């Protein structure tokens, strides 16, 4: 009977090193923050009466 070896999930799935870099996290946060701001701004402008 073979001993059971526990491997991290990334190794177990066969994927190469897939850790997200901090720099990419900052870029994603800035992008999502800008997208949220733009969405809210469009929503606010949509409530203004055209008259």
Protein Blocks (a to p, Z undefined) as FASTA:
>chain_A
ZZdddddfklmnopacfbdcfklmmmmmmmmmmmmmmmmmmmmmmmpcfZZ
